[in-house]
């Protein structure tokens, strides 16, 4: 019975989030295609596809992050539960993570060769987390986030140095 109640709540939340997304899209005057899924972890994933949506992504993904935050806050207010909602527009995040991981792998090779630490460019928390997860697969390399605010970055260094 508890499982059905959880599923009912997820369905209600999904319906509500669909309505909110439609309202937001209508307000800003766009009609993109999108899917809203509940992942196995219980998190929500919104995949938006369409033409001329760069303004929804914004400079370095700032508008995308803001849309994600707004949707999460609306869901929190409605349900009383913190829901993790991930939004991707035209595979922006997928492409960005590929680029970030490519930079990280190249930097890991440099750390190994020169046996010195390397500072990566400033990144947002989600991007830094992707680097830390990647580095956890390398037994001889460690990562550390340093700095504050927009200047926060990941330092890669040989383990134990």
Secondary structure, DSSP 8 states (H G I E B T S, - for coil): -HHHHHHHHHHHHHHHHHHHHHHHHHHHT---EEEEEE-TTS-EEEEEE-SS-HHHH-GGGHHHHHHHHHHHHHHHHHHSS---EEEEETTHHHHHHHHHHHHHHHHHHHHHHH-S-EE-----HHHHHHHHHHHTT-TTEEEEEES-GGG-EEEEEETT-
